[in-house]
Amino acid sequence: MAITRRPAAAPRTEKTGRATLRGLLRTRDFRRLLTVRLLSQLSDGVFQVSLASYVIFSPERQSSPADIASMMAVLLLPFSVIGPFAGVLLDRWRRRQVLYLGNLARFGLGVVTAGLLLGRAPEWLFFAAALLVTALNRFILTGLSAALPRVVEPRELVTANALSPTLGTVAAACGGGIGFLVHQVLPPGQGADAALVTAAAALYLAAGLAAHRIDPELLGPEHHPDRPGLRATLGQAGQALAAGFRHLVHDSRPALRALAAVTAARFCYGILIVTVLMLSRYTFNSPGDSKGGLATLGTALGFSAVGFFLAAVVSPWFTRRIGLTGWMTVCLGSAALFVPALGLSFRAGPIMAAALLLGLVTQGTKICADTIVQSSVEDDFRGRVFSLYDVLFNVAFVAAAAVTALVLPLDGRSAGVVSAVAVVYALSALLYARAVRRGGPPAERASADRPGTERGSAERPGPAQG
C-alpha cells in the first residue's frame, strides 16, 4: 500500500512562504521601496498627531467641534477628491520622481508649517499648508502601490502586497505613538506642535532621499507616444466613474445596499469620534491639561483599535452562521443599544468600553461591505466601484464632523447627539434588513459560506480608516 505524504504538504508550504519572504527582503530594489514606504508613513503618523495637537489640544486656544471638522477635512478630503484621478497621473509621471519630489515637497511644506506655528500666522495659512501635505500623501501612497510590481517577481507579488501595506500601517501607528510621546515630554504649546511638525518634515526628507537611491526608470511607467492627452484621459476617468455608479445603481443592488449601510455606520462613527475628542479635551481632563487630554484620546483610540482587531477575528465565524447581511444587521443594531447604554453616562470607563465595541461593529460592517462588493460587482466595474466606496467612506466622516460642529456643545456632553446617533444606527439596521428581504436571497450570502471569502475580504486593502 502506498504511503500518503499529505501531512508533509503543510510544512513545505510554510517553508515556501518563508523562502519567498526571505527572498523579498534580500531584493535590493524591494527593500529600497519598502524603506520609502516606512519612512513616508512614519512621517504621516507624526504629522497627524501634530495637527491634532494644535487644532484640539493647544492650551492657547479653546478648540471647538468646528475646528475638528476643519482638521477632518484637511486629512480626508484630498483622498476623496484626488484619489479617483491619482492613478491617471501616476500612469504618466515617473513614479520614482513622484516619490522623490513629492517627499521633498512635503519636507518643505512641513518646515513652512512649523514656521507658521512659531510665527502665530493666520490659521487659514496653517490649514492650507497642511492640506497640501495630505494631498501629496495621496500620490505617494498610490505611487508606492503602483510601483510594487516593478521590483518583485510575479510569484512574489501576493507576499509583497501582504507585507508592504501592513508594515506601512504599523509604521504610521508607530509615528502616531512617537508623536504622542514627544507631546508628553515637551512643554505644551505651539512650540511643541512646531517641534512635532519639524520632526515629521525631517522624516519626509529622509523618505525623499531614500527614494532618490532608486533608479529613475525602474518604477515605470513605460513610455507610450500614442497615449491620449492628459485632458482626454482625465475626462475618460470621470466617465468611467460615472459608468461604475450606473452599474452600482442598476445592476448591483446588493453592493448598493451594503455601501449605503457602511456609509451610515461611518457617519455615526465620525460623530462619536468628535464627541470623544471633546470629552477628552474638556470633560475628562482640565481644559488647560493638554497632555492629559491627548493621553485620554490616545487611550480611546487604542481601545477602538482593539475592537478593529476583534472584528477581523470574529467576523468570519459570524458570517458563516448568519451570513454577511445578517452580521452587518447585527453590527448596526447592536450599536443602537450599547451607544446610549454606555455613552449617556459621559464617564471615562463606559466611554472606553463603547470605543472598543464601536471599533468592532464599525470594522465588522466594513468587512461585510468589502466582501459583498467583491462578490456582487462585475469584475470590469469593481475597481471603479471601490473608488466610489473610498469617496463615500471619507466624505461620510467629514460630513459627520461638519454636522457635529453645528450641534455638539464644547464639553461634548450632549444626550441629544448620543441618542440621535443611536436612532440612526437603529434605522440603518431596520432599513438595511428590510431592503435585503425585499431584494430576495442575496448573492453575497452564498459567498460568505465559501472557504476563504472572509479572509480575502479582511486582507484586501479597502478605504482608509480615518
C-alpha positions as MATLAB code, in Angstrom:
seq = 'MAITRRPAAAPRTEKTGRATLRGLLRTRDFRRLLTVRLLSQLSDGVFQVSLASYVIFSPERQSSPADIASMMAVLLLPFSVIGPFAGVLLDRWRRRQVLYLGNLARFGLGVVTAGLLLGRAPEWLFFAAALLVTALNRFILTGLSAALPRVVEPRELVTANALSPTLGTVAAACGGGIGFLVHQVLPPGQGADAALVTAAAALYLAAGLAAHRIDPELLGPEHHPDRPGLRATLGQAGQALAAGFRHLVHDSRPALRALAAVTAARFCYGILIVTVLMLSRYTFNSPGDSKGGLATLGTALGFSAVGFFLAAVVSPWFTRRIGLTGWMTVCLGSAALFVPALGLSFRAGPIMAAALLLGLVTQGTKICADTIVQSSVEDDFRGRVFSLYDVLFNVAFVAAAAVTALVLPLDGRSAGVVSAVAVVYALSALLYARAVRRGGPPAERASADRPGTERGSAERPGPAQG';
ca = [
       0.000    0.000    0.000;
       1.317    3.432   -0.908;
       2.186    5.700    1.985;
       0.395    9.025    1.890;
       2.547   12.141    2.082;
      -0.314   14.596    2.693;
       0.900   15.655    6.180;
       4.185   16.830    4.662;
       2.399   19.323    2.392;
       1.770   21.983    5.048;
       5.397   22.221    6.217;
       6.532   22.535    2.606;
       4.013   25.363    2.092;
       5.247   27.153    5.195;
       8.824   26.665    4.086;
       7.963   28.074    0.658;
       6.276   31.087    2.265;
       9.292   31.747    4.482;
      11.599   31.365    1.493;
       9.518   33.866   -0.503;
       9.627   36.353    2.364;
      13.379   35.955    2.747;
      13.780   36.351   -0.994;
      11.819   39.595   -0.937;
      13.879   41.043    1.877;
      17.075   40.118    0.025;
      15.901   42.028   -3.076;
      17.639   45.396   -3.073;
      15.006   47.332   -5.013;
      12.152   45.948   -2.904;
      13.996   46.900    0.282;
      14.518   50.430   -1.029;
      10.872   50.844   -1.992;
       9.794   49.420    1.384;
      12.102   51.889    3.137;
      10.424   54.766    1.303;
       7.015   53.492    2.412;
       8.032   53.038    6.044;
       9.615   56.478    6.308;
       6.714   58.148    4.483;
       4.032   56.574    6.647;
       6.037   57.046    9.835;
       6.134   60.747    8.952;
       2.390   60.758    8.304;
       1.723   59.425   11.807;
       3.845   62.127   13.427;
       2.320   64.866   11.259;
      -1.265   63.821   12.018;
      -0.619   63.891   15.779;
       0.932   67.351   15.459;
      -2.141   68.517   13.567;
      -4.490   67.084   16.215;
      -2.373   68.562   18.997;
      -2.517   72.067   17.529;
      -6.177   72.020   16.491;
      -7.683   70.276   19.524;
      -5.274   70.201   22.456;
      -3.430   73.501   22.264;
      -3.635   75.242   25.687;
      -3.579   78.654   23.997;
      -6.887   78.107   22.208;
     -10.396   76.942   23.007;
     -10.919   74.264   20.410;
     -14.428   73.614   19.146;
     -16.162   70.917   17.066;
     -15.823   73.294   14.103;
     -12.032   73.134   14.492;
     -12.223   69.341   14.437;
     -14.360   69.470   11.298;
     -11.677   71.612    9.659;
      -8.990   69.108   10.652;
     -11.014   66.165    9.305;
     -11.488   67.991    6.009;
      -7.738   68.613    5.731;
      -6.926   64.969    6.474;
      -9.580   63.227    4.393;
     -10.936   65.377    1.577;
      -7.762   65.141   -0.551;
      -8.214   61.354   -0.537;
     -11.780   61.785   -1.786;
     -11.173   64.453   -4.432;
      -7.774   63.365   -5.760;
      -7.959   59.630   -5.142;
     -10.039   58.563   -8.157;
      -7.776   60.517  -10.540;
      -4.367   59.892   -8.944;
      -3.834   56.710  -10.940;
      -4.323   58.572  -14.229;
      -1.464   60.939  -13.414;
       0.759   58.215  -11.988;
       0.471   56.328  -15.262;
       2.117   59.356  -16.931;
       4.668   60.621  -14.404;
       7.776   58.694  -13.460;
       6.829   57.099  -10.169;
      10.308   57.352   -8.729;
      10.153   61.118   -9.268;
       6.735   61.250   -7.609;
       8.172   59.528   -4.527;
      11.331   61.649   -4.541;
       9.960   65.091   -5.364;
       6.698   64.506   -3.507;
       8.507   63.787   -0.242;
      10.886   66.699   -0.795;
       7.858   68.960   -1.305;
       6.329   67.627    1.909;
       9.610   68.368    3.690;
       9.486   71.976    2.501;
       5.811   72.331    3.387;
       6.493   70.831    6.823;
       9.213   73.393    7.511;
       6.861   76.165    6.359;
       4.073   74.804    8.575;
       6.385   74.770   11.602;
       7.341   78.368   10.839;
       3.678   79.341   10.623;
       3.086   77.825   14.051;
       6.026   79.632   15.646;
       5.128   82.892   13.912;
       1.481   82.626   15.004;
       0.332   83.122   11.425;
      -3.381   83.147   10.489;
      -4.990   79.740   10.830;
      -6.048   79.562    7.203;
      -2.382   79.606    6.162;
      -1.640   76.726    8.533;
      -4.571   74.695    7.203;
      -3.601   75.462    3.596;
      -0.069   74.128    4.165;
      -1.402   71.055    5.985;
      -3.899   70.426    3.168;
      -1.090   70.404    0.601;
       0.890   67.917    2.707;
      -2.042   65.487    2.908;
      -2.911   65.975   -0.782;
       0.608   64.920   -1.759;
       0.199   61.897    0.516;
      -2.453   60.514   -1.852;
       0.060   60.465   -4.719;
       2.792   58.964   -2.530;
       0.667   56.031   -1.330;
      -0.794   55.331   -4.769;
       2.672   55.540   -6.328;
       4.084   53.067   -3.811;
       1.354   50.541   -4.654;
       1.683   51.050   -8.412;
       5.469   50.633   -8.274;
       5.479   47.385   -6.299;
       5.125   45.008   -9.300;
       8.222   46.639  -10.822;
      10.532   45.484   -8.008;
       9.319   41.915   -7.299;
       8.806   38.769   -9.326;
       5.186   37.892  -10.250;
       5.231   34.847   -7.973;
       6.244   37.093   -5.033;
       3.593   39.760   -5.574;
       0.980   38.335   -3.187;
       3.507   38.172   -0.353;
       4.776   41.654   -1.189;
       1.222   43.038   -1.184;
       0.594   41.485    2.216;
       3.893   42.626    3.716;
       4.343   46.154    2.408;
       0.966   47.805    3.278;
       0.859   46.016    6.638;
       4.282   47.296    7.633;
       3.285   50.745    6.354;
       0.237   50.747    8.638;
       2.414   49.679   11.559;
       4.847   52.483   10.727;
       2.019   55.051   10.698;
       0.838   53.786   14.084;
       4.396   53.994   15.421;
       4.634   57.560   14.105;
       1.452   58.421   15.961;
       2.870   56.831   19.106;
       6.090   58.822   18.752;
       4.036   61.974   18.355;
       2.043   61.220   21.499;
       5.237   60.531   23.494;
       7.001   63.683   22.300;
       3.947   65.731   23.166;
       4.003   64.299   26.690;
       7.685   65.213   27.157;
       7.755   68.736   25.719;
       6.096   71.707   27.406;
       2.621   72.127   25.894;
       2.094   74.898   23.415;
       2.782   75.864   19.826;
       6.494   75.239   20.363;
       5.760   71.554   20.983;
       3.459   71.413   17.947;
       6.132   73.077   15.788;
       8.701   70.555   17.055;
       6.430   67.664   16.015;
       5.880   69.158   12.557;
       9.645   69.667   12.184;
      10.258   66.029   13.151;
       7.707   64.930   10.539;
       9.411   67.167    7.948;
      12.800   65.589    8.723;
      11.286   62.131    8.173;
       9.763   63.293    4.865;
      13.250   64.421    3.828;
      14.647   61.008    4.765;
      11.910   59.338    2.676;
      12.754   61.551   -0.297;
      16.475   60.756   -0.038;
      15.636   57.048    0.200;
      13.555   57.344   -2.994;
      16.461   59.086   -4.716;
      18.532   55.893   -4.332;
      16.120   54.074   -6.687;
      16.902   54.144  -10.397;
      14.770   56.862  -12.062;
      13.381   54.500  -14.724;
      12.925   51.400  -12.560;
       9.438   52.097  -11.210;
       7.888   52.996  -14.571;
       5.572   53.693  -16.177;
       6.523   52.691  -19.711;
       6.501   55.482  -22.288;
       3.678   55.248  -24.853;
       3.845   58.003  -27.514;
       0.334   57.184  -28.802;
      -1.286   57.660  -25.396;
      -4.254   60.141  -25.367;
      -3.688   63.611  -23.945;
      -3.983   64.278  -20.233;
      -7.233   66.234  -20.517;
      -8.857   63.477  -22.556;
      -7.639   60.838  -20.132;
      -8.985   62.703  -17.102;
     -12.306   63.079  -18.904;
     -12.343   59.362  -19.609;
     -11.632   58.689  -15.931;
     -14.649   60.786  -14.958;
     -16.811   58.944  -17.478;
     -15.543   55.610  -16.154;
     -16.516   56.555  -12.586;
     -19.965   57.587  -13.811;
     -20.307   54.225  -15.563;
     -19.329   52.490  -12.317;
     -22.011   54.436  -10.457;
     -24.664   53.494  -13.030;
     -23.665   49.830  -12.766;
     -23.902   50.042   -8.990;
     -27.395   51.557   -9.076;
     -28.929   49.443  -11.849;
     -27.070   46.109  -11.847;
     -25.645   45.534   -8.365;
     -28.269   46.275   -5.755;
     -26.625   44.106   -3.027;
     -23.477   46.236   -3.292;
     -25.533   49.450   -3.327;
     -27.322   48.405   -0.128;
     -24.016   47.471    1.507;
     -22.422   50.808    0.594;
     -25.431   52.699    1.976;
     -25.156   50.766    5.254;
     -21.411   51.183    5.652;
     -21.672   54.905    4.832;
     -24.294   55.328    7.572;
     -22.075   53.437   10.014;
     -19.081   55.587    9.109;
     -21.171   58.756    9.587;
     -22.247   57.652   13.073;
     -18.702   56.634   13.966;
     -17.460   60.074   12.891;
     -19.955   61.865   15.131;
     -18.962   59.724   18.105;
     -15.246   60.227   17.457;
     -15.720   64.013   17.576;
     -17.736   63.594   20.779;
     -14.908   61.595   22.376;
     -12.414   64.248   21.258;
     -14.354   66.985   23.032;
     -14.925   64.840   26.129;
     -11.187   64.111   26.316;
     -10.381   67.797   25.980;
     -12.910   69.421   28.321;
     -14.736   66.829   30.458;
     -12.333   64.031   31.383;
      -9.448   66.479   31.896;
      -8.970   70.099   32.847;
      -9.224   72.332   29.731;
      -5.675   73.523   30.401;
      -4.275   69.969   30.679;
      -3.458   69.334   27.033;
      -1.176   66.401   27.906;
      -3.930   64.657   29.842;
      -6.449   65.294   27.078;
      -4.161   63.877   24.400;
      -3.389   60.840   26.575;
      -7.112   60.168   27.096;
      -7.755   60.427   23.371;
      -4.870   58.053   22.674;
      -6.354   55.546   25.134;
      -9.776   55.735   23.459;
      -8.241   55.238   20.016;
      -6.275   52.284   21.395;
      -9.481   50.630   22.628;
     -11.086   51.273   19.247;
      -8.084   49.665   17.512;
      -8.540   46.564   19.690;
     -12.148   46.458   18.503;
     -10.978   46.613   14.881;
      -8.713   43.623   15.534;
     -11.511   41.670   17.237;
     -13.750   42.295   14.229;
     -11.212   40.608   11.972;
     -11.206   37.618   14.343;
     -14.946   37.134   14.932;
     -16.468   38.273   11.623;
     -15.641   35.065    9.698;
     -17.319   32.988   12.460;
     -20.484   35.086   12.454;
     -20.784   35.360    8.674;
     -20.575   31.583    8.313;
     -23.559   31.255   10.657;
     -25.823   34.205    9.880;
     -24.461   35.409    6.556;
     -22.885   38.680    5.552;
     -26.150   40.622    5.577;
     -27.114   39.112    8.929;
     -23.810   40.084   10.559;
     -23.991   43.592    9.113;
     -27.513   43.994   10.518;
     -26.374   42.737   13.926;
     -23.457   45.204   13.956;
     -25.707   48.157   13.155;
     -28.471   47.074   15.521;
     -26.167   46.333   18.468;
     -24.635   49.816   18.179;
     -28.146   51.261   18.600;
     -28.245   49.529   22.003;
     -24.783   49.988   23.513;
     -24.149   53.559   22.329;
     -26.813   55.077   24.628;
     -26.282   52.465   27.350;
     -22.593   53.348   27.690;
     -22.371   56.814   26.172;
     -25.054   58.659   28.123;
     -23.090   58.280   31.358;
     -20.361   60.584   29.967;
     -17.820   58.821   32.200;
     -14.402   57.672   31.065;
     -14.777   53.947   31.836;
     -18.022   53.332   29.911;
     -16.797   55.551   27.063;
     -13.672   53.376   26.687;
     -15.865   50.250   26.565;
     -18.034   51.939   23.935;
     -14.903   52.803   21.917;
     -13.904   49.126   21.854;
     -17.366   47.971   20.786;
     -17.596   50.733   18.184;
     -14.313   49.592   16.675;
     -15.679   46.045   16.486;
     -19.026   46.859   14.839;
     -17.602   49.543   12.524;
     -14.913   47.240   11.159;
     -17.333   44.292   11.105;
     -19.660   46.349    8.905;
     -16.778   47.268    6.611;
     -15.586   43.656    6.260;
     -19.094   42.644    5.193;
     -19.380   45.549    2.758;
     -15.978   44.761    1.211;
     -16.962   41.151    0.656;
     -20.406   41.962   -0.748;
     -18.925   44.451   -3.225;
     -16.234   41.976   -4.260;
     -18.739   39.162   -4.803;
     -21.656   41.039   -6.389;
     -19.993   43.623   -8.660;
     -18.783   42.527  -12.091;
     -15.016   42.408  -12.414;
     -14.983   45.075  -15.153;
     -16.570   47.585  -12.758;
     -15.081   46.508   -9.437;
     -12.168   48.951   -9.346;
     -14.411   51.912  -10.160;
     -16.958   50.880   -7.529;
     -14.204   50.658   -4.916;
     -13.081   54.152   -5.912;
     -16.628   55.368   -5.240;
     -16.571   53.387   -1.988;
     -13.415   55.250   -0.974;
     -15.043   58.620   -1.677;
     -18.204   57.755    0.281;
     -16.174   56.406    3.194;
     -14.161   59.599    3.663;
     -16.882   62.107    2.810;
     -19.181   60.485    5.387;
     -16.555   61.075    8.078;
     -16.059   64.719    7.097;
     -19.834   65.259    6.906;
     -20.180   63.799   10.395;
     -17.637   66.279   11.726;
     -19.428   69.145    9.983;
     -22.817   68.165   11.415;
     -21.343   67.727   14.883;
     -19.808   71.205   14.690;
     -23.340   72.614   14.467;
     -24.944   70.733   17.372;
     -22.316   69.498   19.856;
     -21.510   71.650   22.914;
     -17.905   72.425   23.734;
     -17.585   69.837   26.519;
     -19.027   67.043   24.355;
     -21.833   66.248   26.804;
     -24.983   66.033   24.696;
     -27.625   63.415   25.419;
     -29.440   64.546   22.278;
     -26.458   63.844   19.998;
     -25.810   60.405   21.516;
     -29.497   59.490   21.310;
     -29.749   60.709   17.714;
     -26.760   58.568   16.728;
     -28.440   55.538   18.333;
     -31.603   56.267   16.316;
     -29.583   56.491   13.079;
     -27.950   53.137   13.864;
     -31.374   51.571   14.555;
     -32.919   52.995   11.374;
     -29.914   51.859    9.331;
     -30.262   48.305   10.666;
     -34.024   48.220   10.022;
     -33.830   49.736    6.543;
     -30.943   47.510    5.517;
     -32.670   44.340    6.755;
     -35.890   45.397    5.004;
     -34.086   46.140    1.735;
     -32.367   42.745    1.849;
     -35.685   40.948    2.377;
     -37.329   42.847   -0.481;
     -34.387   42.177   -2.769;
     -34.726   38.412   -2.403;
     -31.977   35.955   -1.401;
     -28.747   37.973   -1.646;
     -25.970   36.508   -3.758;
     -23.403   37.656   -1.235;
     -24.728   35.240    1.408;
     -23.525   32.305   -0.637;
     -20.090   33.837   -0.948;
     -19.837   34.118    2.822;
     -20.076   30.341    3.111;
     -17.254   29.651    0.681;
     -13.946   28.927    2.424;
     -11.555   31.820    2.361;
     -14.049   34.540    1.416;
     -13.856   36.340    4.727;
     -10.126   36.073    4.846;
      -9.847   37.661    1.432;
     -12.110   40.488    2.430;
     -10.190   41.180    5.586;
      -6.859   41.240    3.820;
      -7.947   43.326    0.846;
      -6.857   46.960    1.206;
     -10.136   48.851    1.290;
     -10.800   52.506    2.014;
      -8.556   54.163    4.564;
      -9.534   54.304    8.231;
      -9.913   57.784    9.430;
];
